[in-house]
């Protein structure tokens, strides 16, 4: 994704190919949210914002880091899903082949669940930064803070579904429990994102 234009990525997303898919799209949502926060924070510097400069600087740094992490997770998601497709294509004529295929598929599905599970946490951190910026950021760009929160909300909600669809195929109990724990964060992240948007709308209407 780092070397593609937006149009090229969307063309691949729309094509009849295994990846990128919903996981990469969710990661792009998170990256967009982080990028919006970086932009708002960079417009929230100078004398007027001197009181909050340390916090603004932290938001810029963390937003840039989260944007990079989200894009890496997008690439990881596409690679992991390609491995799932390869596992489904393995021969299954004999008992030995079916056993080998089942083991490979279980491993591939567990690996494919990891990127969206971790992306939920990234989305949560984006929402946290939005919550910090909504109170101190440039008022002229406050709607972009809501846009960032909503992008992160979409990333969390979509990632949760991407985790859940693979859970039944994960045979390792510990891995399954870890993925469930990650997915269970989504409700709280979504609620916090909605609170940020509500706070922005209240400021706009004031």
C-alpha positions, 0 to 999 in steps of 0.5 A, a space after each residue: 500500500 505504501 507505494 500505491 496510489 489511492 486509485 490503484 489500491 481501490 482498483 485492487 480492492 474492487 477486483 476479483 482477487 483474494 486480497 486486499 480485502 476488508 481487513 486492509 480497508 479497515 486498516 486504511 480507515 485507521 490510517 486515515 483517522 490518524 492522518 487527520 489527527 496529525 493534520 489538525 495537531 499541526 494546525 494547533 501550534 504556535 503562541 495561541 496553543 503554547 499552553 498545550 504544546 507538549 500534548 500537541 507534540 505528543 499527538 503529532 508523534 503518536 498519530 504519525 506512528 499509528 498511521 504507519 502501523 495501520 498501513 503495515 497491518 494492511 499489508 500484513 492482512 493481505 499477506 495473511 489472507 493470501 496464505 489462507 487461500 493457498 491453504 484452501 487450494 492444497 490437495 485433499 484426496 487422501 487422509 494424509 493430504 486432508 490432515 495436512 490441509 486442515 493443519 495448514 488452514 488452521 494455522 493460516 486462519 489464526 495468522 489471518 486473525 492477528 492483523 485485524 485483532 491488533 488493528 482494533 487496538 490501533 483504532 482505540 489509540 486513534 480514538 484516544 488521541 481524538 479525545 485529547 485533541 478535541 478539547 485543545 485543537 484548532 477550532 477551525 478544524 474540529 470537524 476533522 477530529 470527529 472525522 478521525 474518530 469516525 474513521 477509527 470507529 469504522 476500523 474497530 467495527 470492521 476489524 471485529 467482524 474480521 476477527 469473529 469470522 475466523 474464530 470458529 476455525 481456530 483450534 488453539 484455545 489460547 489463541 482463540 481467547 486472545 483474539 476474543 479479548 481483542 475483539 471485545 474491545 471494539 464496543 468500548 472503542 465505538 462508544 468512545 468514538 461516538 462521544 468524541 463526535 458528540 463533543 465536536 457537534 456540541 462545540 459546533 452548535 454552541 
